[in-house]
Amino acid sequence: MCTSLTYLDTTNQHYFARTMDFPTTTPWRPIFLPRHYQWPTGLATARTTQYAILGGGRAPAHFDSYLMADGINETGLTCAELYLPHAATYADHRQSGKINLTPQAFINWVLGEHQSVTTVIADLPLVNLVGASWGDDTGEIYPFHWYLSDSHQSIVIEPTGGPLIAQPNPVGVLTNTPILTDHQCRLNRYLGLAGSQISSATYHAAKQLVQTRQPLPNSPIPTERFIHMAIRRLGTPQLSAQQVPATVFHWLHEVSLPYDARRRNLISHNYTHYRCLITLETRHYRFIPRTTGREQALTLTPKMAATWHAPYLYPTD
């Protein structure tokens, strides 16, 4: 489930993009969350946003809050959650003196209370992620890891035991399990290289492979989606600002999971609900839902951040 990437164009403009792949559930929509929005942590406490947020999420009928999957805040910080089954480890209980959060609350904490990746990193030692459900009707505890970026750096946070730490992502791609280091090993192995270090040799091998136009791995499993997107990103000449939207959305389409109407009521049916592309400098959010295939172009403006005081759920049309 889910493929994401960061990107830098020839004018040094930064982007974040992803597919949202998830089993059948309530519709995913663009959502605006205002400053001073109070949201539940899932642990009988609530927190309040300091910064406005625009991103992709959903509004479950049984739960009086919005579940965000990705977004950008008014300061230009982006965050997205992706699945990390069989690898994510959470605490069993709340800890005194810590910021106690459930996994689904982490993205609200990141985007609602921070100006940059650096400030998130500084606060990570304060966080205790508790294995509890945040308002989900199934009571499921979701195994997540997170991809964060701003105009200066990008990091991955993987809760695999012990204190939360930030790690750089030299590939600029993230999918699901396994952990990032394992993905990097598999990428190098696919390119005929050894180890997990992403070096100039990795870039060179990816460029050569793209030039040959050989088919890339096309399985829906996370390891092959990672390799596919990494080779596209590392092996393609740097794109101009005009080229980025069409090219990146095409890359995302290549790794999207198809919808099967015959399986629409099965909880095991994973498919791509939407693709999105965020331009960090302009706070521009492009959203393409599966249902219409049409792009919605939205921008988190300073005026919205200052004057919109209530959440807004955008229609998907």
Phi and psi in degrees as a GROMACS rama.xvg file:
@    title "Ramachandran Plot"
@    xaxis  label "Phi"
@    yaxis  label "Psi"
@TYPE xy
77.9849  135.214  CYS-2
-132.854  134.627  THR-3
-136.356  159.737  SER-4
-155.923  155.167  LEU-5
-107.481  157.979  THR-6
-153.069  149.786  TYR-7
-126.922  123.613  LEU-8
-88.8962  -177.856  ASP-9
-68.81  -13.736  THR-10
-101.524  12.5464  THR-11
65.5812  31.5122  ASN-12
-93.0541  136.768  GLN-13
-99.6357  146.053  HIS-14
-135.724  154.1  TYR-15
-131.605  136.976  PHE-16
-140.642  154.94  ALA-17
-163.011  159.37  ARG-18
-100.387  144.208  THR-19
-105.845  103.612  MET-20
-108.338  125.163  ASP-21
-160.131  154.993  PHE-22
-64.81  169.473  PRO-23
-52.1207  129.921  THR-24
-161.57  -175.233  THR-25
-60.6598  152.462  THR-26
-60.9034  142.262  PRO-27
-89.6252  134.21  TRP-28
-139.411  159.869  ARG-29
-66.7275  138.921  PRO-30
-136.062  138.3  ILE-31
-107  128.408  PHE-32
-114.734  128.83  LEU-33
-83.2329  170.89  PRO-34
-60.7189  150.839  ARG-35
64.7306  25.2501  HIS-36
-84.1746  124.065  TYR-37
-90.1548  127.739  GLN-38
-132.383  148.062  TRP-39
-80.8853  142.999  PRO-40
-82.6253  -14.519  THR-41
89.3323  1.74705  GLY-42
-125.328  36.3065  LEU-43
64.9288  23.3755  ALA-44
-133.708  167.351  THR-45
-134.833  155.709  ALA-46
-130.524  168.014  ARG-47
-128.789  133.372  THR-48
-69.7028  144.839  THR-49
-99.6807  -23.576  GLN-50
-125.963  143.651  TYR-51
-70.5758  151.259  ALA-52
-133.923  140.348  ILE-53
-127.948  125.98  LEU-54
-169.805  -167.454  GLY-55
-99.3191  135.057  GLY-56
-164.551  -166.317  GLY-57
-147.927  161.736  ARG-58
-122.859  88.3776  ALA-59
-59.6127  140.551  PRO-60
-65.8912  -27.7907  ALA-61
-89.9366  -1.09471  HIS-62
-135.073  127.38  PHE-63
-89.2656  56.6011  ASP-64
-165.319  165.182  SER-65
-101.143  136.942  TYR-66
-99.5839  113.026  LEU-67
-95.1641  142.302  MET-68
-108.715  -26.3833  ALA-69
-163.45  170.614  ASP-70
165.914  175.319  GLY-71
-128.516  142.473  ILE-72
-101.568  176.993  ASN-73
-66.235  -15.5874  GLU-74
-91.0765  -5.49291  THR-75
95.5782  15.1809  GLY-76
-91.7302  132.797  LEU-77
-115.39  152.9  THR-78
-152.505  143.525  CYS-79
-140.625  142.711  ALA-80
-99.93  140.597  GLU-81
-135.079  155.712  LEU-82
-70.4317  141.101  TYR-83
-137.695  60.6436  LEU-84
-65.4341  149.15  PRO-85
68.6501  4.14335  HIS-86
-130.055  -29.5741  ALA-87
-72.8329  136.449  ALA-88
-130.187  129.059  THR-89
-120.393  161.654  TYR-90
-71.6319  154.55  ALA-91
-83.4938  -25.676  ASP-92
-141.644  161.784  HIS-93
-67.6879  153.822  ARG-94
-121.253  134.968  GLN-95
-64.7185  137.5  SER-96
82.4414  3.00888  GLY-97
-110.053  162.189  LYS-98
-86.1827  101.819  ILE-99
-90.2077  123.383  ASN-100
-135.545  147.974  LEU-101
-84.9553  161.458  THR-102
-55.7383  -40.2726  PRO-103
-72.1572  -16.8776  GLN-104
-84.1187  -15.4656  ALA-105
-60.8803  -40.9678  PHE-106
-66.0614  -36.5481  ILE-107
-64.6192  -39.5158  ASN-108
-63.7411  -44.8626  TRP-109
-60.6442  -56.9171  VAL-110
-77.8972  -30.2107  LEU-111
-82.0567  -17.2054  GLY-112
-128.905  10.6003  GLU-113
-137.039  149.579  HIS-114
-97.0104  -19.2068  GLN-115
-159.824  167.828  SER-116
-61.4898  -39.521  VAL-117
-58.8459  -42.1906  THR-118
-70.3995  -32.4778  THR-119
-63.732  -47.1643  VAL-120
-57.9012  -40.9442  ILE-121
-63.2604  -30.472  ALA-122
-91.737  -10.5748  ASP-123
-55.4801  -38.9576  LEU-124
-61.9706  -16.6772  PRO-125
-84.421  -11.6131  LEU-126
-92.6997  135.925  VAL-127
-122.987  110.156  ASN-128
-86.2608  119.008  LEU-129
-102.393  135.106  VAL-130
-75.7064  79.6689  GLY-131
-142.698  157.034  ALA-132
-84.8412  144.003  SER-133
-108.641  79.4969  TRP-134
74.2245  9.9551  GLY-135
-77.4588  138.224  ASP-136
-67.9576  -19.8535  ASP-137
-89.5649  -12.2119  THR-138
74.8291  12.5587  GLY-139
-72.5184  142.598  GLU-140
-100.169  113.532  ILE-141
-83.5402  132.407  TYR-142
-86.2578  106.234  PRO-143
-115.848  155.617  PHE-144
-130.956  167.982  HIS-145
-131.998  144.926  TRP-146
-116.725  120.693  TYR-147
-118.942  146.379  LEU-148
-154.555  153.754  SER-149
-140.424  -166.947  ASP-150
-76.3922  0.0920903  SER-151
-115  -31.507  HIS-152
-161.46  162.698  GLN-153
-131.214  142.465  SER-154
-139.634  160.913  ILE-155
-118.516  137.639  VAL-156
-118.387  118.288  ILE-157
-121.173  113.803  GLU-158
-81.7138  81.3049  PRO-159
-107.727  18.282  THR-160
116.443  137.486  GLY-161
82.2454  -172.385  GLY-162
-61.1691  147.126  PRO-163
-69.6829  134.435  LEU-164
-130.172  156.269  ILE-165
-100.768  135.254  ALA-166
-126.447  140.54  GLN-167
-67.312  158.13  PRO-168
-124.3  87.2849  ASN-169
-66.5483  -19.8353  PRO-170
-80.578  -30.1811  VAL-171
76.0714  22.3895  GLY-172
-136.911  145.752  VAL-173
-145.607  137.533  LEU-174
-124.473  -125.49  THR-175
-116.873  -161.94  ASN-176
-49.8524  136.401  THR-177
-86.8013  -170.522  PRO-178
-69.9716  165.101  ILE-179
-57.9261  -43.5669  LEU-180
-59.4802  -39.3998  THR-181
-65.4454  -42.1982  ASP-182
-57.9533  -42.8622  HIS-183
-64.6271  -38.4326  GLN-184
-61.4349  -44.3747  CYS-185
-66.6581  -37.3733  ARG-186
-62.3501  -49.8656  LEU-187
-60.6897  -41.3231  ASN-188
-61.6202  -42.0012  ARG-189
-61.5399  -33.7198  TYR-190
-89.2107  5.88623  LEU-191
81.2834  23.7113  GLY-192
-116.677  163.849  LEU-193
-107.119  156.891  ALA-194
80.2421  -178.629  GLY-195
-105.468  -6.70972  SER-196
-71.8692  131.473  GLN-197
-91.8976  111.631  ILE-198
-124.025  -176.547  SER-199
-60.8124  -29.0937  SER-200
-65.8809  -34.8193  ALA-201
-64.7247  -46.701  THR-202
-60.9295  -45.0891  TYR-203
-62.3038  -43.9376  HIS-204
-66.057  -38.3431  ALA-205
-65.1549  -42.1447  ALA-206
-62.8401  -42.7355  LYS-207
-61.6405  -40.6387  GLN-208
-67.3578  -41.0408  LEU-209
-62.8555  -39.4499  VAL-210
-65.3924  -30.2345  GLN-211
-76.9599  -13.4163  THR-212
60.2278  26.7433  ARG-213
-69.348  147.992  GLN-214
-61.0055  139.586  PRO-215
-95.4164  161.189  LEU-216
-52.5435  134.487  PRO-217
-127.994  17.8135  ASN-218
-73.9942  152.241  SER-219
-75.5724  -6.89752  PRO-220
-69.1977  147.989  ILE-221
-58.1384  -38.1866  PRO-222
-64.3634  -38.052  THR-223
-77.3003  -34.0403  GLU-224
-64.7161  -36.8885  ARG-225
-62.0501  -49.3146  PHE-226
-61.2119  -44.7687  ILE-227
-57.598  -52.6081  HIS-228
-69.4599  -36.7973  MET-229
-62.6484  -41.2582  ALA-230
-68.3328  -40.8294  ILE-231
-58.2375  -48.2756  ARG-232
-69.8447  -47.1431  ARG-233
-77.9561  -28.0866  LEU-234
-96.2216  -7.66212  GLY-235
-94.7301  134.379  THR-236
-53.513  145.75  PRO-237
-55.7785  132.617  GLN-238
-86.853  151.996  LEU-239
-79.934  167.268  SER-240
-59.8884  -34.3597  ALA-241
-71.1563  -29.3405  GLN-242
-82.9511  -25.1861  GLN-243
-58.4583  -53.6686  VAL-244
-55.7879  -52.721  PRO-245
-65.3215  -41.1955  ALA-246
-68.7157  -47.5493  THR-247
-67.0965  -39.7292  VAL-248
-63.7259  -33.7122  PHE-249
-66.6328  -43.1908  HIS-250
-57.9126  -44.479  TRP-251
-63.9758  -37.1855  LEU-252
-63.057  -35.6796  HIS-253
-62.532  -28.6144  GLU-254
-108.876  10.3033  VAL-255
-72.5327  151.571  SER-256
-98.5001  128.357  LEU-257
-70.6245  151.419  PRO-258
-91.938  134.045  TYR-259
-119.23  107.996  ASP-260
-59.2327  -28.5458  ALA-261
-68.611  -20.1399  ARG-262
-110.384  13.1215  ARG-263
-62.2538  -23.6225  ARG-264
-96.8515  4.62216  ASN-265
-91.8532  128.423  LEU-266
-65.7511  -18.093  ILE-267
-86.3621  -2.38996  SER-268
-83.9567  100.067  HIS-269
-88.3743  132.819  ASN-270
-153.01  166.037  TYR-271
-81.5282  114.855  THR-272
-80.9867  -37.3185  HIS-273
-160.197  161.946  TYR-274
-119.005  143.15  ARG-275
-138.556  155.974  CYS-276
-138.629  122.741  LEU-277
-110.701  129.727  ILE-278
-98.5834  114.235  THR-279
-67.1532  -43.3397  LEU-280
-65.7029  -33.8155  GLU-281
-100.896  -2.68054  THR-282
56.5109  35.2793  ARG-283
-92.1227  131.108  HIS-284
-122.047  113.281  TYR-285
-100.822  132.276  ARG-286
-133.605  122.749  PHE-287
-119.098  105.494  ILE-288
-79.5382  152.16  PRO-289
-61.536  -35.9336  ARG-290
-64.8508  -34.9827  THR-291
-113.414  -28.8961  THR-292
71.9159  6.25996  GLY-293
-100.543  140.659  ARG-294
-78.0443  131.511  GLU-295
-102.805  125.402  GLN-296
-108.57  113.555  ALA-297
-124.955  152.184  LEU-298
-135.538  131.915  THR-299
-85.8675  98.2288  LEU-300
-90.519  158.854  THR-301
-57.5281  -35.2844  PRO-302
-65.0894  -42.8354  LYS-303
-59.4806  -46.7532  MET-304
-60.3706  -35.2541  ALA-305
-85.1933  -28.5712  ALA-306
-119.318  -14.9037  THR-307
-87.0298  118.693  TRP-308
-110.405  1.88741  HIS-309
-131.416  151.336  ALA-310
-60.7831  151.429  PRO-311
-135.6  125.098  TYR-312
-99.3518  111.877  LEU-313
-75.608  144.239  TYR-314
-70.5541  150.65  PRO-315
-94.4815  66.9889  THR-316
